[in-house]
Amino acid sequence: MSKAVRLSRQARDEVLEAARRYAEQRAELRADFLAAVDEALGRVVRYAPHLGSPPGVDPALGVKRVFMKRFPYSVYFIELPTRFRVLAFAHASRRPQYWLGRR
């Protein structure tokens, strides 16, 4: 049985804000972005044990990352005993490691 994925409130807000911005550019981009979010979360569940800590992040924190396909975002998460907790959907060129204080 696979673990559930839970988004922090901040991560959920980041997804919704990005989806809104993409919809303003082109309506179909919102759906494409949300599909990419779902695909990335699927990879979290499948590959988490094989992923390492992102560069510049202390491995003792247990934070891991997957890149989203097509969109310049990374999903930062931690694996807990019963679930995965997504800390952030971080844009590749905005405020590096702003999410480090989240748990």
C-alpha positions, 0 to 999 in steps of 0.5 A, a space after each residue: 500500500 502506498 503512502 498518501 501525499 499531503 500538501 502543506 497549506 503553503 504548498 497548496 497556495 503555491 499550486 493555486 497561485 501558479 495555476 491562476 497565473 498560467 490561466 491568465 496566460 492561456 486557459 489550457 495552461 492551467 489544466 496542463 500545469 495541474 496535470 504536471 502537479 499530479 504527475 510529479 506527486 505520483 513520482 514522489 510516491 514511486 521514487 521517494 526512497 531513491 531520491 536524495 537531498 537537494 543541493 544546499 539542503 542539509 540531508 539531516 532535514 530529510 527534504 527531497 525534491 522532484 522536478 516538474 515536467 514542462 514547468 519550472 517548478 520543483 516539489 520539495 517534500 519529506 517522507 513521514 512514517 505514514 505519508 509524504 508531506 509536501 512543503 513547497 512547489 518552488 519556482 526555479 528562479 524565485 527565492 531559493 530555499 525560502 521554504 526551509 522553515 516549513 515542516 
